[in-house]
Amino acid sequence: MIKVTDSAPRVRVRRHSWVRVFVPAVLIIAWLVGAGLGGPLFGKVSEVSSNDQTSYLPSSADATEVQQLLGEFNDSDAIPSIVVFVGDGELDEDQLAAIDAAIEATPDIEGIADEVSPAIPSEDGRAVQAFIPVSSDADLGDTVSALEEALQDAAPPGVSVYVTGPAGFSADLVAGFSGIDGLLLGVALVAVFIILLLVYRSALLPIVVLSTSLFALCVALLVVWWMAKWEILLLSGQTQGILFILVIGAATDYSLLFVSRFRDELRTTKDKGAAVMAAWKGSVEPIAASGGTVIAGLLCLLLSDLKSNSTLGPVASIGIVFAMLSALTLLPALLFVFGRAAFWPRRPKFEPETVDSKNGFRATGLWARLAGAIKRRPRLIWIVTTLVLLAGAAGFTQLDASGVPQSELVLGSSQAREGQTALGEHFPGGSGSPVYVVVAEDSLQDAADVLLASDGVDSVAVTATDSPSGTASVTADGITAMGRPGTPAPEPTVVDGDVMLQGTLTDAADSDAAAATVRDLRVSLDDIDARVGGVTATAVDTNDASIHDRNLIIPIILAVILVILMLLLRAVLAPILLILTTVLSFGTAMGVSALVFNGIFDFPGADPAVPLYGFVFLVALGIDYNIFLMTRVREETITHGTREGILRGLSVTGGVITSAGLVLAATFAALSVIPILFLVQLAFIVAFGVLLDTFVVRSLLVPALSYDIGRAIWWPSKLWRDKR
């Protein structure tokens, strides 16, 4: 009997030890497999993504319906490019002949469709334009580059060549997003690694934490890639860049919180397994609450009309899910393997006598001194801080977020932009990017008369596939053969009883004047039941949908996050205060950003989605730090009372939250290496806003305001009735 009773505990110990080793091993292997499957997809995202604005509009939008019909009328889904030849002076016959030969040879270029239009000279004789379609299944960037090179080589002396139009600008976007897989990810990882080295002053731990983030990104990309492949989700270069940055930043932030808890536990226990479990128990609630809040905010984007907004919600949410999972599974497993060695050469020692018996509080250091300052003058601190933030928020009124021209979407040099300028100097500004009007056949002339009466329309044509040029001119007298007086007019192409008119705009297709023309045409054509599409109409519909989304979703996100905070903190007043301070922080970030964009960078404006995206990330991620702080404050309040709990919570979380803020700001700042205006603006707004929230709102405003109010912040919970 003695042997039996003596061996039973040993069996349990062995079994317990085996489980402790087996579980981390399985977790690490599972993540390795996932990363191995997802890693190779980094270079293949372009296979399942699209940057076509029309594909992101609501299916009910006029521009979407017209775009879907365009291929039926033209019998082609090629992407038009406009080639502009500009001479130093008036073009002579030899130059015109060389230009004609160059244009006629373009179908030999891989990716160029056969339906190349003849050269069209300008009235001043100094320029020639031609419409050269690019096959929809061609590699747009490579094809446009090859077209540019071939035409420049064939151009006669004294003639400059530009490739512009939809294909040219789309190629610019492709080139702009080309650095996402390599440059963006590399810059973000290097920035985070440097910060982790400075935070931990350890050789191994930054690699462990960064591996956790990178594995989370690989598995998230694996899921998103296949969902895009199966057409469950739409993926764009913009969404891809945000996914990369968000996962790296969030996973690193969650890892910082876990590592902080783990390090504290190692000071009070010798057993690394017990330290990992204690750290997990202390981290799971704030990490789950933080990630859940971000996901709830992101999923509100599903209510968007724009698919570019609505698809970002689930894509980014998938990233946050794997960021949380990696911080709560892979990281604990790795820390169990390495133990104290992960912190080498600054291994935490077993020194329970230097740590408070409750939650590792130590009344020394920068954050303890800041807590002391708040204790002495809380009201002065929160009032001054609020006034400074309000002053910064005043600049919000200077932000022009009504949309930007397509030619300004890509920063830096752009041949497409230069080509559009040259086109506007010698031809109607909207050449090559007409406004399309789909109308019933018996209303053709009525619709044409409306277009012809508009000051913003230079000429009108109707799609006619039996015409050599594919169109026939329409005047007040009816349809005529383009350039062939006396020739019988071709019949217009009819699809399901409808015809398609094309109006050449007098202004550049992406200009405010062109947008105003399209809006006026829609009003004038309303009685005819016409649908208006094209490049300009797509931009108008996109901006309108984006403004609608912004006005709808921002209040919903606030309401959702407020409810989550009330449930988490089991109070009403504290969540309201946290929401108000976060909104104030967002307003200041946008105000300062507007002043920087206008006064320093001289940006041409901002997309209507910029404030929406800035709000989603700043509010959802800014609330993260308040959750980290206030969940710890609540934990401390239960034992030590509200005011002491606030000071202790600030002192304990100050270092880790500041590190997390630096990491997140650095990762979003990395977006600025992609020369896309939207991403550069978002990078500045979020990076600055996160730093503002980290160093001002969470460190000064929230603790000082909460301390001044006292236990009433927990109203109406049980803590509110606690007299301490």
HELIX and SHEET records of a PDB file:
HELIX    1   1 ILE A    2  GLY A   38  1                                  37    
HELIX    2   2 GLY A   39  GLU A   47  5                                   9    
HELIX    3   3 GLN A   53  TYR A   56  5                                   4    
HELIX    4   4 ASP A   62  ASN A   74  1                                  13    
HELIX    5   5 GLU A   93  GLU A  104  1                                  12    
HELIX    6   6 THR A  106  ASP A  108  5                                   3    
HELIX    7   7 LEU A  140  ALA A  154  1                                  15    
HELIX    8   8 GLY A  165  PHE A  177  1                                  13    
HELIX    9   9 ILE A  180  LEU A  184  3                                   5    
HELIX   10  10 LEU A  185  TYR A  200  1                                  16    
HELIX   11  11 LEU A  205  LYS A  229  1                                  25    
HELIX   12  12 GLY A  237  LEU A  266  1                                  30    
HELIX   13  13 LYS A  272  LEU A  299  1                                  28    
HELIX   14  14 CYS A  300  LEU A  303  5                                   4    
HELIX   15  15 LYS A  307  SER A  310  1                                   4    
HELIX   16  16 LEU A  312  LEU A  325  1                                  14    
HELIX   17  17 SER A  326  LEU A  330  3                                   5    
HELIX   18  18 LEU A  331  PHE A  338  1                                   8    
HELIX   19  19 GLY A  339  PHE A  343  5                                   5    
HELIX   20  20 PRO A  352  THR A  354  5                                   3    
HELIX   21  21 LEU A  366  ARG A  376  1                                  11    
HELIX   22  22 PRO A  378  ALA A  393  1                                  16    
HELIX   23  23 ALA A  394  GLN A  398  5                                   5    
HELIX   24  24 GLN A  406  GLU A  408  5                                   3    
HELIX   25  25 GLN A  415  HIS A  426  1                                  12    
HELIX   26  26 GLU A  441  SER A  443  5                                   3    
HELIX   27  27 LEU A  444  LEU A  452  1                                   9    
HELIX   28  28 ASP A  512  SER A  524  1                                  13    
HELIX   29  29 ASP A  526  ILE A  528  5                                   3    
HELIX   30  30 VAL A  535  LEU A  569  1                                  35    
HELIX   31  31 LEU A  573  GLY A  599  1                                  27    
HELIX   32  32 ALA A  609  HIS A  640  1                                  32    
HELIX   33  33 THR A  642  ALA A  669  1                                  28    
HELIX   34  34 ALA A  670  VAL A  673  5                                   4    
HELIX   35  35 LEU A  677  LEU A  692  1                                  16    
HELIX   36  36 ASP A  693  LEU A  701  3                                   9    
HELIX   37  37 VAL A  702  ILE A  709  1                                   8    
HELIX   38  38 GLY A  710  TRP A  714  5                                   5    
HELIX   39  39 LYS A  718  ARG A  721  5                                   4    
SHEET    1   A 4 ILE A 120  PRO A 121  0                                        
SHEET    2   A 4 ALA A 127  VAL A 134 -1                                        
SHEET    3   A 4 ILE A  79  GLY A  87 -1                                        
SHEET    4   A 4 VAL A 159  THR A 164 -1                                        
SHEET    1   B 6 GLY A 478  THR A 480  0                                        
SHEET    2   B 6 THR A 471  THR A 475 -1                                        
SHEET    3   B 6 VAL A 457  THR A 463 -1                                        
SHEET    4   B 6 ASP A 498  LEU A 505 -1                                        
SHEET    5   B 6 VAL A 435  ALA A 440 -1                                        
SHEET    6   B 6 ARG A 531  GLY A 534 -1                                        
END                                                                             
